[in-house]
Amino acid sequence: MKNHSKTFFSYAMGCRVNEAEKEVFDRRLTEAGFTYTPDVPSIYIFNSCAVTGKAERETRQHIYQIRKKYPKTMIVVTGCSATYWKKLGRNTSLPVDLLIDNSDKQYLVKMIINRFLQPYVRNLPGCVRSRIKIKNISNKYLRSGRAMIKIQDGCQRFCSYCIVPYLRGLPKSNLIKDIVKEINSLKNIKEIVLTAINTEAFGYDTKESLIDLIDAVIYKTKIPRISFGSIHPWSIDRKFIDYYRSIKSKNRLANFFHVPLQSGSDKILKLMKRDYSVKDFAWKINAIKKVNPFAMVATDVIVGFLGETGGEFQKTYKFLEKTPIDRFHIFRFSSRDNTAVYHMKERLSEAPPDVKIKRAKALADLSQKKYNQFLQFLADNNYRSSSLFLDKFENGHQQALLDNQVPVWIKTDKSLTGEMKNVQVNKITADRLSGELI
């Protein structure tokens, strides 16, 4: 290795599963005696994304930027771009010291030590030590008392546009007892964010269920707040809605649901192989809002998919306009090699780039309008909830997350970072909420 000091820095691009995996790397390297620092680290770990061509390009750009910034640092790249390149034998000339695909990601820390640090570190702990100390790891989530917990990997859905199942494999779930143990090992954490490639697939291979998991975390841990990065449409059925209603009064599960839609057109959903209809999806969202009108619902939408005419796009626009979805993330479609959609291009037309940009802009404007309406609804009702204070300050105010993950600015004369406090929303100004401690 070019630099023998036991220091490291890590960065995750893309989904929250990548962020959760990064946190595991951070904890295990810290247990092994390494120090987390952005100041010329010996090792730079990059957990990459390849869900779109743009993400893959950004991965390559980031690698070159890091090599330029840290010429003597060992660069370790893992994640979906690394897996994609290894499978296809691409980008072999990138300035990377170690490329680790997803199938070997669990051994990343051990591989780093065995290959580069054996003279300096003889033994990697075989298990996670109890009461992990995380205060010396700089991370926007951990600094504010939040931790990402990966519960599941892989997907069996093979949506026509998605390369992820080819890069992460079929579903693999962590056992509930192990997830609970990991949560209980964390110190000074107020919220855990359960992350998965597909929540529907949790427990397929272990004969457990998502509801079993939530129940176990509620009753077997003392974490004040439990949330999901995303919860997939197939996970939300009548049983889940009934369960959400039954635990609502416990105030432990965050009232936030990011449910990926992708299109408001049945024709496009069928081409995407999403296996639900617009009517099915609307029922799920309305059911959540019926249980709790203050719950925030967000979604993902792809514009310009193969076969999406102006008329099909209008169906998506109108569906998002009338359905109680409060915010959406918009992606412009681009096909990926080695997916079903790559071959569908031969028979289906694709909207030109300028049309995709126009459609994305229309949905972004609608999203902002609906989000502002939701904020106004919270302000009009002087919404009260327990809130987690983040490491964000501005003009004597500190930002906190309500129990529906909506940010609110609270006036305070001292830092409350990482603390849970009861707050009341009192007004909306310039597209953001403000409130007070109660």
C-alpha positions as CSV (number, residue, x, y, z in Angstrom):
1,M,0.0,0.0,0.0
2,K,1.2,3.5,-0.8
3,N,0.5,4.9,2.6
4,H,0.7,2.7,5.7
5,S,-1.3,4.8,8.2
6,K,-4.5,3.2,9.4
7,T,-6.9,5.8,8.1
8,F,-9.9,5.5,5.7
9,F,-12.7,7.4,4.2
10,S,-15.8,6.0,2.5
11,Y,-18.5,7.3,0.2
12,A,-21.7,5.7,-1.1
13,M,-23.5,6.7,-4.3
14,G,-27.1,5.8,-5.1
15,C,-29.6,3.9,-3.0
16,R,-29.9,3.8,0.8
17,V,-28.8,0.1,0.7
18,N,-25.4,1.4,-0.5
19,E,-25.4,3.8,2.4
20,A,-26.3,1.1,4.9
21,E,-23.5,-1.1,3.5
22,K,-21.1,1.8,3.8
23,E,-22.0,2.2,7.5
24,V,-21.1,-1.5,8.1
25,F,-17.7,-1.0,6.4
26,D,-17.2,2.1,8.6
27,R,-18.0,0.3,11.9
28,R,-16.0,-2.8,11.1
29,L,-12.9,-0.9,10.1
30,T,-13.2,1.3,13.2
31,E,-13.4,-1.9,15.3
32,A,-10.2,-3.1,13.6
33,G,-8.4,0.0,14.8
34,F,-8.7,2.3,11.8
35,T,-9.5,6.0,12.0
36,Y,-12.2,7.6,9.7
37,T,-10.9,10.8,8.1
38,P,-11.3,12.8,4.9
39,D,-7.8,14.3,5.4
40,V,-5.6,12.2,3.0
41,P,-6.9,8.8,4.0
42,S,-4.8,5.7,3.4
43,I,-7.8,3.9,2.0
44,Y,-10.8,5.3,0.1
45,I,-13.8,3.0,-0.2
46,F,-16.4,3.8,-2.8
47,N,-19.7,1.9,-2.9
48,S,-20.9,2.6,-6.4
49,C,-24.1,2.7,-8.3
50,A,-25.0,1.5,-11.9
51,V,-28.8,1.8,-11.9
52,T,-28.6,4.2,-14.8
53,G,-25.9,5.0,-17.4
54,K,-25.6,8.4,-15.8
55,A,-24.8,6.8,-12.4
56,E,-22.1,4.7,-14.0
57,R,-20.6,7.7,-15.7
58,E,-20.6,9.6,-12.4
59,T,-18.9,6.6,-10.8
60,R,-16.0,6.7,-13.3
61,Q,-15.7,10.5,-12.9
62,H,-15.6,10.2,-9.1
63,I,-12.8,7.6,-9.3
64,Y,-10.6,10.0,-11.4
65,Q,-11.4,12.9,-9.1
66,I,-10.4,10.9,-6.1
67,R,-7.2,9.7,-7.7
68,K,-6.3,13.3,-8.5
69,K,-7.1,14.5,-5.0
70,Y,-5.4,11.6,-3.2
71,P,-2.6,10.3,-5.5
72,K,-1.1,8.0,-2.9
73,T,-4.4,6.7,-1.5
74,M,-5.5,3.1,-2.1
75,I,-8.9,3.2,-3.9
76,V,-11.3,0.3,-3.3
77,V,-14.4,0.3,-5.4
78,T,-17.4,-2.0,-4.8
79,G,-21.1,-1.9,-5.5
80,C,-23.1,-2.2,-8.7
81,S,-20.7,-0.4,-11.1
82,A,-17.8,-2.6,-9.9
83,T,-20.0,-5.7,-10.4
84,Y,-21.1,-4.6,-13.9
85,W,-17.5,-3.9,-15.0
86,K,-16.2,-7.2,-13.7
87,K,-19.0,-9.1,-15.4
88,L,-18.3,-7.5,-18.7
89,G,-14.6,-7.0,-18.4
90,R,-14.9,-3.2,-18.8
91,N,-13.0,-0.2,-17.4
92,T,-10.0,-2.4,-16.6
93,S,-7.7,0.7,-16.9
94,L,-9.3,2.7,-14.2
95,P,-6.9,3.9,-11.4
96,V,-8.3,1.5,-8.8
97,D,-6.3,-0.7,-6.5
98,L,-9.1,-3.1,-5.7
99,L,-12.4,-3.9,-7.4
100,I,-14.9,-5.9,-5.4
101,D,-18.2,-7.1,-6.8
102,N,-21.4,-7.4,-4.8
103,S,-21.1,-11.1,-4.3
104,D,-17.8,-10.5,-2.3
105,K,-18.8,-7.3,-0.7
106,Q,-19.3,-8.9,2.7
107,Y,-15.6,-9.8,2.7
108,L,-14.5,-6.2,1.8
109,V,-12.9,-5.3,5.1
110,K,-11.1,-8.7,5.4
111,M,-9.9,-8.4,1.8
112,I,-8.5,-5.0,2.5
113,I,-6.6,-6.2,5.5
114,N,-5.4,-9.4,4.0
115,R,-4.2,-7.8,0.8
116,F,-2.8,-4.5,2.0
117,L,-2.4,-4.4,5.8
118,Q,-1.4,-7.8,7.0
119,P,1.9,-6.6,8.4
120,Y,0.1,-4.0,10.4
121,V,-3.2,-5.7,11.5
122,R,-3.0,-9.4,12.3
123,N,-6.6,-10.2,13.2
124,L,-10.0,-8.8,12.2
125,P,-12.6,-9.3,14.9
126,G,-14.8,-12.3,13.9
127,C,-18.0,-10.6,15.2
128,V,-19.3,-7.2,15.9
129,R,-18.4,-6.0,19.4
130,S,-21.2,-5.1,21.7
131,R,-22.1,-1.4,22.1
132,I,-20.3,-0.2,19.0
133,K,-18.9,3.3,19.4
134,I,-19.7,5.4,16.4
135,K,-19.0,8.9,17.6
136,N,-15.7,9.1,15.6
137,I,-17.3,8.2,12.3
138,S,-18.3,11.3,10.4
139,N,-21.6,10.6,8.6
140,K,-24.6,12.8,8.0
141,Y,-26.9,10.1,9.3
142,L,-24.9,9.0,12.3
143,R,-24.1,12.6,13.4
144,S,-27.8,13.1,13.8
145,G,-28.5,9.8,15.6
146,R,-29.7,7.9,12.6
147,A,-28.4,4.6,11.4
148,M,-29.0,2.7,8.1
149,I,-29.7,-1.0,8.7
150,K,-29.7,-3.3,5.6
151,I,-32.3,-6.0,6.0
152,Q,-32.3,-7.6,2.5
153,D,-30.5,-7.7,-0.8
154,G,-31.3,-8.8,-4.3
155,C,-34.6,-8.9,-6.3
156,Q,-36.7,-11.5,-8.1
157,R,-38.8,-9.0,-10.0
158,F,-36.7,-8.3,-13.1
159,C,-38.6,-5.2,-14.1
160,S,-37.8,-4.7,-17.8
161,Y,-35.7,-1.5,-17.3
162,C,-33.8,-2.6,-14.2
163,I,-30.3,-4.0,-14.1
164,V,-30.2,-4.4,-10.3
165,P,-31.2,-8.1,-10.1
166,Y,-28.4,-8.9,-12.5
167,L,-25.9,-7.2,-10.3
168,R,-27.2,-8.0,-6.8
169,G,-28.7,-11.5,-7.5
170,L,-31.8,-13.1,-6.2
171,P,-33.3,-12.1,-2.8
172,K,-31.2,-12.7,0.3
173,S,-32.6,-11.7,3.7
174,N,-30.9,-11.1,7.0
175,L,-32.5,-13.0,9.9
176,I,-34.7,-10.9,12.2
177,K,-32.7,-12.0,15.2
178,D,-29.5,-10.7,13.6
179,I,-31.1,-7.4,12.6
180,V,-32.3,-6.9,16.2
181,K,-28.9,-7.8,17.5
182,E,-27.3,-5.3,15.2
183,I,-29.7,-2.5,16.3
184,N,-29.2,-3.3,19.9
185,S,-25.4,-3.0,19.5
186,L,-25.7,0.6,18.4
187,K,-25.2,3.4,20.8
188,N,-26.7,6.9,20.8
189,I,-29.1,6.1,17.9
190,K,-32.6,7.5,17.9
191,E,-33.8,6.3,14.5
192,I,-32.9,3.3,12.4
193,V,-33.7,3.3,8.7
194,L,-34.5,-0.2,7.4
195,T,-33.2,-0.5,3.8
196,A,-33.7,-3.2,1.2
197,I,-33.4,-3.6,-2.6
198,N,-37.0,-5.0,-2.5
199,T,-39.0,-5.0,0.8
200,E,-41.5,-7.4,-0.7
201,A,-38.7,-10.1,-0.9
202,F,-37.8,-9.8,2.7
203,G,-38.1,-13.2,4.3
204,Y,-38.7,-15.2,1.1
205,D,-35.7,-17.2,1.9
206,T,-35.9,-17.3,5.7
207,K,-39.6,-17.8,6.1
208,E,-40.0,-14.6,8.0
209,S,-42.0,-11.5,7.0
210,L,-41.7,-7.7,7.0
211,I,-44.4,-7.4,9.6
212,D,-42.5,-9.9,11.8
213,L,-39.5,-7.7,11.4
214,I,-41.3,-4.4,12.4
215,D,-42.9,-6.1,15.3
216,A,-39.6,-7.5,16.6
217,V,-37.9,-4.1,16.3
218,I,-40.7,-2.4,18.2
219,Y,-40.8,-5.0,21.0
220,K,-37.2,-6.1,21.2
221,T,-35.3,-2.8,20.8
222,K,-35.6,0.6,22.4
223,I,-35.0,2.6,19.3
224,P,-37.5,5.5,19.4
225,R,-38.1,5.6,15.7
226,I,-38.2,3.1,12.9
227,S,-38.4,4.0,9.3
228,F,-38.0,2.6,5.8
229,G,-35.9,4.0,3.0
230,S,-38.4,2.7,0.5
231,I,-41.3,0.3,0.9
232,H,-42.3,-1.4,-2.4
233,P,-45.8,-1.5,-3.7
234,W,-46.0,-5.3,-3.3
235,S,-45.4,-5.0,0.4
236,I,-48.5,-2.9,1.0
237,D,-51.6,-5.1,1.2
238,R,-54.6,-5.3,3.5
239,K,-52.6,-7.1,6.1
240,F,-50.0,-4.4,6.1
241,I,-52.6,-1.6,6.3
242,D,-54.3,-3.4,9.3
243,Y,-50.9,-3.8,11.0
244,Y,-50.0,-0.1,10.4
245,R,-53.4,0.9,12.0
246,S,-52.8,-1.4,15.0
247,I,-49.3,0.1,15.8
248,K,-50.0,3.7,14.9
249,S,-50.6,4.7,18.6
250,K,-47.2,3.4,19.6
251,N,-45.6,6.3,17.6
252,R,-42.5,4.2,16.8
253,L,-42.9,3.5,13.0
254,A,-42.3,6.7,11.0
255,N,-45.4,7.9,9.1
256,F,-43.4,8.1,5.9
257,F,-43.8,5.8,2.9
258,H,-41.7,6.1,-0.2
259,V,-43.5,3.8,-2.6
260,P,-42.1,3.6,-6.1
261,L,-44.8,4.0,-8.8
262,Q,-42.7,4.5,-12.0
263,S,-45.7,5.3,-14.3
264,G,-49.4,6.3,-14.0
265,S,-50.2,4.4,-17.2
266,D,-51.3,0.8,-17.1
267,K,-49.9,0.3,-20.6
268,I,-46.4,1.5,-19.5
269,L,-46.6,-0.4,-16.2
270,K,-47.2,-3.6,-18.2
271,L,-44.2,-2.8,-20.4
272,M,-42.1,-2.2,-17.3
273,K,-43.3,-5.6,-15.9
274,R,-44.3,-3.9,-12.6
275,D,-47.2,-6.4,-12.0
276,Y,-49.7,-4.0,-10.6
277,S,-52.3,-1.6,-12.0
278,V,-52.8,2.1,-11.5
279,K,-56.0,1.2,-9.6
280,D,-54.1,-1.2,-7.3
281,F,-51.5,1.4,-6.6
282,A,-54.1,4.1,-5.8
283,W,-55.8,1.8,-3.4
284,K,-52.6,1.4,-1.4
285,I,-51.9,5.1,-1.2
286,N,-55.5,6.0,-0.2
287,A,-55.5,3.2,2.4
288,I,-52.3,4.7,4.0
289,K,-53.8,8.2,4.0
290,K,-57.1,6.9,5.5
291,V,-55.2,5.4,8.5
292,N,-53.2,8.6,8.9
293,P,-53.8,11.7,6.8
294,F,-50.6,13.3,8.2
295,A,-48.5,10.5,6.8
296,M,-46.2,11.6,4.0
297,V,-46.2,9.6,0.8
298,A,-43.4,9.9,-1.8
299,T,-42.8,8.0,-5.0
300,D,-40.4,7.5,-8.0
301,V,-41.5,8.2,-11.6
302,I,-39.7,7.4,-14.8
303,V,-40.5,9.7,-17.8
304,G,-39.9,8.9,-21.4
305,F,-40.1,5.1,-21.1
306,L,-40.3,3.1,-24.3
307,G,-43.8,3.5,-25.8
308,E,-44.7,6.5,-23.6
309,T,-46.7,8.8,-25.9
310,G,-47.9,12.3,-25.0
311,G,-51.2,10.7,-24.1
312,E,-49.6,8.1,-21.8
313,F,-47.6,10.8,-20.1
314,Q,-50.8,12.8,-19.4
315,K,-52.2,9.7,-17.7
316,T,-49.2,9.7,-15.4
317,Y,-49.5,13.5,-14.8
318,K,-53.2,13.3,-14.0
319,F,-52.8,10.2,-11.7
320,L,-50.1,12.0,-9.7
321,E,-52.2,15.2,-9.6
322,K,-55.3,13.5,-8.1
323,T,-53.8,10.8,-5.9
324,P,-52.6,11.8,-2.4
325,I,-48.9,11.4,-3.2
326,D,-47.1,14.4,-1.6
327,R,-43.8,14.4,-3.4
328,F,-42.1,12.5,-6.3
329,H,-38.6,11.9,-7.6
330,I,-38.4,12.0,-11.4
331,F,-36.0,10.1,-13.5
332,R,-35.5,10.4,-17.3
333,F,-35.5,7.0,-18.9
334,S,-32.3,5.6,-20.4
335,S,-31.9,1.9,-21.4
336,R,-29.3,-0.3,-19.9
337,D,-27.4,-3.1,-21.6
338,N,-28.3,-6.7,-20.5
339,T,-31.9,-5.8,-19.5
340,A,-35.1,-6.7,-21.2
341,V,-35.8,-3.1,-22.3
342,Y,-32.5,-3.1,-24.3
343,H,-34.1,-5.5,-26.7
344,M,-37.5,-3.9,-26.6
345,K,-36.0,-0.8,-28.3
346,E,-36.3,-2.6,-31.6
347,R,-40.1,-2.4,-31.6
348,L,-41.0,0.5,-29.4
349,S,-40.3,4.2,-29.9
350,E,-38.5,6.3,-27.3
351,A,-39.2,10.0,-26.6
352,P,-36.3,12.3,-27.7
353,P,-34.2,14.0,-25.0
354,D,-35.9,17.4,-25.2
355,V,-39.3,15.8,-24.7
356,K,-38.1,13.8,-21.6
357,I,-36.7,17.1,-20.2
358,K,-40.0,18.8,-20.7
359,R,-42.0,16.0,-19.1
360,A,-39.6,15.8,-16.2
361,K,-40.0,19.5,-15.6
362,A,-43.8,19.3,-15.7
363,L,-43.7,16.6,-13.0
364,A,-41.1,18.5,-10.9
365,D,-43.4,21.5,-10.9
366,L,-46.4,19.4,-9.9
367,S,-44.3,17.7,-7.2
368,Q,-43.3,21.1,-5.7
369,K,-46.9,22.3,-5.8
370,K,-48.2,19.1,-4.0
371,Y,-45.4,19.2,-1.4
372,N,-46.2,22.8,-0.6
373,Q,-49.9,21.9,-0.2
374,F,-48.9,19.1,2.2
375,L,-46.7,21.5,4.2
376,Q,-49.6,24.0,4.4
377,F,-51.9,21.2,5.6
378,L,-49.4,20.4,8.4
379,A,-49.2,24.1,9.3
380,D,-52.9,24.7,9.2
381,N,-53.4,21.8,11.7
382,N,-50.5,23.0,14.0
383,Y,-49.1,19.5,13.6
384,R,-47.4,18.1,16.7
385,S,-45.0,15.2,16.8
386,S,-41.7,13.9,18.3
387,S,-38.9,15.2,16.1
388,L,-35.3,14.2,15.6
389,F,-32.9,17.1,15.5
390,L,-30.4,17.1,12.6
391,D,-26.9,18.6,12.3
392,K,-28.2,21.6,10.3
393,F,-28.3,25.2,11.6
394,E,-29.4,28.5,10.1
395,N,-30.0,31.9,11.7
396,G,-30.6,30.7,15.2
397,H,-32.7,27.8,14.0
398,Q,-32.0,24.0,13.9
399,Q,-33.6,21.6,11.5
400,A,-35.6,18.6,12.9
401,L,-37.5,15.7,11.2
402,L,-41.1,15.3,12.2
403,D,-42.4,11.7,12.6
404,N,-43.4,11.8,8.9
405,Q,-39.8,12.8,7.9
406,V,-40.8,16.3,6.9
407,P,-38.1,18.8,7.9
408,V,-39.1,21.7,10.3
409,W,-37.0,24.6,11.5
410,I,-37.0,25.2,15.3
411,K,-35.6,28.2,17.1
412,T,-33.2,27.1,19.7
413,D,-30.3,28.6,21.6
414,K,-28.3,25.4,21.9
415,S,-27.5,22.4,19.7
416,L,-30.0,19.6,20.0
417,T,-28.4,17.4,17.4
418,G,-29.3,13.7,17.8
419,E,-32.0,14.4,20.3
420,M,-35.7,13.7,20.1
421,K,-38.0,16.5,21.2
422,N,-41.7,17.3,20.9
423,V,-42.4,20.1,18.5
424,Q,-45.4,21.9,17.0
425,V,-45.5,23.3,13.5
426,N,-46.9,26.8,13.4
427,K,-46.3,28.3,10.0
428,I,-44.9,27.8,6.5
429,T,-42.6,30.4,5.0
430,A,-40.7,30.2,1.7
431,D,-41.7,26.6,1.1
432,R,-40.5,25.3,4.5
433,L,-42.0,24.7,7.9
434,S,-41.1,26.4,11.1
435,G,-42.3,25.5,14.6
436,E,-41.5,25.5,18.3
437,L,-40.5,23.2,21.1
438,I,-43.5,22.1,23.3
